[in-house]
């Protein structure tokens, strides 16, 4: 295996007539194997070893999906319980980004207040620890397609891992692969550990699907992205006594962010817009 290129299709194993199937980490390497497994002449049983090269920096949705389709060929089905003759899966990690089981997606705008100052510091990695802890954001995690596909393979007794450069893989994910693919056909994927307060590290607490909220988001969950303090100014707008000056400014800011929000004084008899009075005041519990 030492002499194989990451984009080599296959090579003969010296110990048998079976071959090694190598999936390269580049887009061209993945596409080459993807096209090969789609041919009617492709024989999955001729391979005793599967070598998968991965790079978290190159794993876009296109590559992730094609890797999953390739690995799905080795998954047992209701007709053939062991469609392959694999004895060994070798995983080789490239790049300098940790390869994780899950994708983490920001589902709320981070630091939407004071955006210019905070975003510049965020991109320059110059936020202080206290500023980092105060950030309000929510993250949603899902399984990679590659992760679901490789965890569906069964009856492979040996899984090994090596780094090519600085690349590495999440240790919890690697252990899950080792334990799961060695199971006989018919056994389900071993579940990920549930979130628990007993977790000793951030890595453990992040190893799950679902939603993650920063401490700043939890603290300000009713209004995680504060605009202005609307209680400071008390001057009323002539003819619009339901609104304060700062409240009108806040409405303008909300409209700028695409929100439809109308603020009424408690027990207000008139709204900012007569057309909105019925639906807005009624929906928010204001009496007309």
C-alpha positions in Angstrom: 0.0 0.0 0.0 2.9 2.4 0.6 3.6 2.9 -3.1 0.0 3.6 -4.1 -1.0 7.0 -5.4 -4.1 8.6 -3.8 -5.8 8.6 -7.2 -4.9 5.1 -8.3 -7.9 2.9 -9.1 -6.6 -0.5 -8.0 -3.6 -2.6 -7.6 -3.0 -6.4 -7.2 -2.4 -7.6 -3.7 0.7 -9.7 -3.5 -0.8 -12.2 -1.0 -3.8 -13.1 -3.2 -5.5 -12.6 -6.5 -7.7 -9.9 -4.9 -7.0 -6.2 -5.4 -6.9 -3.0 -3.4 -9.5 -0.3 -4.3 -8.2 3.2 -3.7 -10.4 6.2 -3.5 -8.5 9.4 -3.9 -9.4 12.6 -1.9 -9.3 14.9 -4.9 -12.5 15.7 -6.9 -11.0 13.9 -9.9 -10.1 10.8 -7.9 -13.5 10.5 -6.4 -15.2 11.0 -9.8 -13.0 8.3 -11.3 -14.2 5.7 -8.8 -17.7 7.0 -8.9 -17.9 6.3 -12.7 -16.2 3.0 -12.3 -18.7 1.6 -9.7 -21.6 2.7 -12.0 -20.5 0.4 -14.8 -22.4 -2.9 -15.2 -19.0 -4.7 -15.5 -17.9 -3.5 -12.0 -17.2 -6.5 -9.7 -17.1 -5.6 -6.1 -16.0 -9.1 -5.0 -12.5 -8.7 -6.6 -11.3 -6.3 -3.8 -10.0 -7.4 -0.5 -8.9 -4.0 0.7 -10.5 -0.6 0.5 -8.2 2.5 0.9 -10.1 5.8 1.4 -8.3 9.1 1.2 -10.1 11.9 2.9 -9.5 15.7 3.2 -11.9 17.8 5.3 -10.8 20.9 3.4 -11.9 19.4 0.1 -15.1 17.6 1.2 -17.8 19.8 -0.4 -21.4 18.4 -0.7 -20.6 17.1 -4.3 -17.7 15.0 -3.1 -19.4 13.9 0.0 -22.4 12.6 -1.9 -20.3 10.7 -4.4 -18.2 9.1 -1.7 -21.4 7.9 0.0 -22.6 6.4 -3.3 -19.3 4.6 -3.8 -19.4 3.2 -0.2 -23.0 2.2 -0.6 -21.9 -0.6 -3.0 -20.4 -2.4 0.0 -23.5 -2.2 2.2 -25.4 -5.4 2.8 -28.9 -5.6 1.5 -31.9 -8.0 1.8 -30.6 -10.1 -1.1 -26.8 -10.3 -0.4 -25.8 -10.1 3.2 -22.1 -9.8 2.4 -21.7 -8.3 -1.1 -17.9 -7.8 -0.7 -14.8 -9.8 0.2 -13.2 -6.9 2.1 -10.7 -7.8 4.9 -9.3 -4.4 5.5 -10.4 -0.7 5.3 -7.6 1.8 5.4 -8.4 5.5 6.0 -5.8 8.1 5.1 -6.3 11.7 6.2 -4.9 14.6 4.3 -4.9 18.4 4.8 -4.7 20.3 8.1 -8.4 20.3 9.2 -9.9 17.8 11.6 -12.2 15.4 9.8 -15.4 15.0 11.8 -18.4 12.8 11.6 -20.8 15.8 11.6 -21.2 19.0 9.6 -21.7 22.1 11.8 -23.8 24.9 10.3 -24.3 28.4 11.7 -28.1 28.8 11.8 -28.3 32.3 13.2 -26.4 35.4 12.4 -23.4 35.7 14.7 -22.7 39.1 16.4 -25.4 40.8 14.3 -25.1 43.8 16.6 -22.0 45.9 16.3 -21.3 43.8 13.2 -18.4 45.8 11.8 -16.3 45.7 14.9 -17.0 42.1 16.0 -16.9 40.5 12.5 -13.5 42.1 11.8 -12.1 40.8 15.1 -13.7 37.4 14.4 -12.0 37.0 11.0 -8.7 38.3 12.4 -9.0 35.9 15.4 -8.5 38.8 17.8 -11.6 38.4 19.9 -10.8 38.3 23.7 -11.9 35.3 25.7 -14.6 37.4 27.4 -15.9 38.6 23.9 -16.0 35.0 22.6 -18.0 33.9 25.6 -20.5 36.8 25.1 -21.2 35.9 21.4 -24.8 34.9 20.6 -25.1 32.2 18.0 -26.8 28.9 17.3 -25.3 25.9 15.4 -27.0 22.9 13.9 -25.1 19.6 13.3 -25.9 16.8 10.9 -24.2 13.6 9.8 -21.9 13.7 6.7 -23.2 11.5 3.9 -19.8 9.8 4.0 -20.2 9.0 7.7 -23.6 7.4 7.2 -22.4 5.4 4.3 -19.2 4.0 5.9 -21.1 3.1 9.1 -23.5 1.0 7.0 -20.7 -1.4 5.9 -20.5 -4.7 7.7 -18.2 -7.8 8.1 -14.8 -6.0 7.8 -12.5 -7.3 10.5 -9.8 -4.7 10.3 -9.8 -0.8 10.1 -6.6 1.2 10.2 -5.8 4.9 10.0 -2.8 6.9 9.1 -2.1 10.6 8.5 -0.6 12.1 5.3 0.9 15.3 6.6 -1.1 17.1 9.4 -4.5 15.6 8.6 -6.3 13.7 11.3 -9.7 12.3 12.1 -12.0 12.7 15.1 -11.1 9.9 17.5 -14.7 9.2 18.5 -15.7 8.8 14.8 -12.7 6.5 14.1 -13.6 4.3 17.1 -17.2 4.2 15.9 -16.1 3.0 12.4 -13.8 0.3 13.8 -16.5 -1.1 16.1 -19.5 -0.8 13.7 -18.0 -2.2 10.4 -16.7 -5.2 12.2 -20.3 -6.3 13.1 -22.0 -9.0 11.2 -24.7 -8.1 8.7 -28.0 -7.2 10.2 -26.6 -5.3 13.2 -27.5 -1.6 13.5 -25.2 1.3 13.6 -23.9 1.9 17.1 -25.6 5.0 18.4 -23.6 8.1 19.1 -23.2 8.9 22.8 -26.0 11.2 24.0 -25.3 14.7 25.3 -24.5 14.6 29.0 -23.4 17.1 31.6 -20.8 14.5 32.6 -18.8 15.2 29.4 -15.3 16.3 30.3 -14.4 18.0 27.0 -16.0 20.2 24.3 -15.1 17.5 21.7 -17.3 15.0 23.5 -20.2 17.3 23.9 -20.1 18.3 20.2 -20.2 14.7 19.0 -23.9 14.5 18.3 -26.6 15.7 15.9 -28.8 18.5 16.9 -28.7 22.2 18.0 -25.9 23.9 20.0 -26.4 27.3 21.5 -23.6 29.6 22.9 -23.8 30.7 26.5 -24.5 34.2 25.2 -27.4 33.0 23.1 -28.9 31.1 26.1 -28.5 34.2 28.3 -30.3 36.5 25.9 -32.6 33.9 24.3 -35.6 36.3 24.2 -33.6 38.9 22.3 -30.1 37.4 21.4 -29.3 40.3 19.0 -30.0 43.5 21.0 -30.5 46.7 19.0 -31.1 49.8 21.2 -32.4 50.3 24.7 -35.9 51.6 24.0 -36.6 52.6 27.7 -34.1 55.5 27.8 -35.9 58.2 25.8 -39.3 59.3 26.9 -40.2 62.0 24.3 -43.3 61.3 22.3 -43.8 61.8 18.6 -46.6 64.2 17.9 -49.7 62.4 16.5 -48.0 59.0 17.2 -48.2 58.9 21.0 -48.1 55.1 20.9 -44.4 55.2 19.9 -41.3 56.5 21.5 -38.5 58.1 19.4 -36.2 55.1 20.0 -38.9 52.7 19.3 -39.5 54.2 15.8 -35.7 53.9 15.2 -35.9 50.3 16.3 -38.7 49.6 13.9 -36.6 51.1 11.1 -33.8 48.7 12.0 -36.1 45.7 12.2 -37.4 46.6 8.7 -33.8 46.8 7.5 -33.2 43.2 8.8 -36.4 42.0 7.0 -38.7 41.8 10.1 -42.3 42.9 10.1 -42.7 44.3 13.6 -45.0 47.0 14.9 -44.7 48.2 18.5 -47.8 49.5 20.4 -48.1 51.2 23.8 -49.9 49.0 26.3 -53.7 49.4 25.8 -53.0 51.6 22.7 -56.1 52.6 20.7 -54.2 53.4 17.5 -51.3 51.7 15.7 -48.5 52.9 13.5 -50.7 51.8 10.5 -54.5 51.6 10.6 -54.2 48.7 8.1 -52.1 46.8 10.6 -54.2 47.5 13.6 -56.5 44.5 13.4 -54.0 41.7 12.8 -51.0 43.2 14.7 -52.6 44.4 17.9 -54.9 41.4 18.1 -52.0 39.0 17.6 -49.9 40.6 20.2 -52.7 41.0 22.8 -53.2 44.8 22.4 -56.7 46.2 22.8 -58.1 48.6 20.3 
